[in-house]
Amino acid sequence: MSSDTVAAVPRPPAGGASTPLLTGAQAVVRSLELLGVTDVFGLPGGAIIEVYDPLMDSTDLRHILVRHEQGAGHAAEGYAAASGRVGVAIATSGPGATNLVTAIADAYMDSMPIVCITGQVYSTLMGTDAFQEADIVGITMPITKHSFLVKDPAEIPGAIAAAFEIASTGRPGPVLVDITKDAQQAKAPFIWPPKVDLPGYRPVTKAHGKQIQAAAQLISEAKKPVLYVGGGVVRAGAAAELRRFAEATGAPVVTTLMARGAFPDSHPQQLGMPGMHGTVPAVLALQESDLLIALGARFDDRVTGKAALFAPDAKVIHVDIDPAEIGKIRAADVPIVGDLKDVLVDLDAAFAGVEGPDISEWWSYLDGLRTEFPLGYAPTTDGLMSPQHVIQRIGEITGPEGVFASGVGQHQMWAAQFIGYERPNAWLNSGGAGTMGYAVPAAMGAKVAQPDRAVWAIDGDGCFQMTNQELATCAINNIPIKVAIINNSS
């Protein structure tokens, strides 16, 4: 994500010397326009209705009217996941805002940059249990990077600009901006670009040189190294840097559920997905390694199982932009805080200055595992096609330029396993939260962000029932996604 999101915003045209006077609602829409937003997903209601007049008048913003606010949130996630840009969802107060909570929690777990703008009751009514009042800032505080409450129209441009800055920099994530109805109605001078002051928010992107050298030394000494690649590589846009570094070291690569596509499945160093639904070579490579090079991965329980028994003989190099992740589950011998795009370039340069390890025996063992335990499935005995075969054929027919959004469950694991992913941002799923109902609205958002790509929602019969109303949104707004329902009758 670019760290200069706010700085790059164009100033409004200088029509005159005076600063324009806008309502807070107009300021919301103008701020989004100046931030380069082109698409928003929303559902109006009484406490946000003021924003909808200028929103409908905007020629730069396309508003997609969803059928449920959860759909708006997941669509914003799908938009962000497919494009790398910030997704935007809009909802009213009370139940409108609380319907966004699941998608916000999902985005928080999977480091997805979205901004949610909600209406709030009049500031004079807050705390009185007014009609459709909910303390959405309090509700979302544990599941956002930050939540703003805006009661003054003059503060709206700054709050929205700051929300985009926070959502898209450092470890990406969701930000909520809650705006009272009186702030939307009142007028204030519209000043752009606003002064964005975020005390204490200073994401570290450049790693410490000594840590880089220590990591290069550990890699040079390893006999059984593994690159344990997490979703942070995708969020950092560091797939090309990862490939260069992997090829320089010659080490095997495993890509977690969130990192599918970060390293091409066709590459000879790719061992597949680790963890409880992973391939045998990927699981045993981690378990038997002497060095784990964890890149934007968080040692999730679905990968490690019982953490105390995971990769017992391995030293750990842990690279993450979020310092809170390092040492949280597994102590790191070499902790590196920084942006993976920059860190991988530095690691590559440092590794070029040391003698590479001889890992031929390691590869001989892993190649044996690949031959003995290929990814596969049992043929059916009833004459019907197996779901794995159907999903595999969808991937083959669509090709690597397609986008595949999955729900949660068996079909999710089959889609992660049996579709070949050659590029980042091609695989969209709810990894951390495991949110059923993610696929259809996420595919819708992905198609809006990437209209020229074929977009599939691979869903289960249970997931599909939760958010399938967004197919109406797709039909009305001409968003042609494809849906495969894998019905396991459970």
LINSULHU-V31194 format. One record per helix or strand of 2 or more residues. SS is the DSSP state (hx for helix, st for strand). FROM is the first residue (numbers start at 0). TO is the last residue. If there is no record, write none. Layout:
SS | FROM | TO
SS | FROM | TO
//
This chain:
st | 20 | 22
hx | 23 | 33
st | 38 | 41
hx | 48 | 56
st | 61 | 64
hx | 68 | 82
st | 86 | 90
hx | 94 | 97
hx | 100 | 108
st | 113 | 119
hx | 122 | 124
hx | 135 | 142
st | 145 | 149
hx | 152 | 167
st | 174 | 179
hx | 180 | 184
st | 186 | 188
hx | 208 | 220
st | 224 | 228
hx | 231 | 234
hx | 238 | 248
st | 251 | 254
hx | 256 | 258
st | 269 | 271
hx | 279 | 287
st | 290 | 294
hx | 300 | 303
hx | 306 | 308
st | 314 | 319
hx | 322 | 324
st | 333 | 336
hx | 339 | 351
hx | 359 | 371
hx | 386 | 397
st | 402 | 405
hx | 409 | 417
st | 426 | 427
hx | 437 | 448
st | 454 | 459
hx | 460 | 466
hx | 469 | 475
st | 481 | 485
//
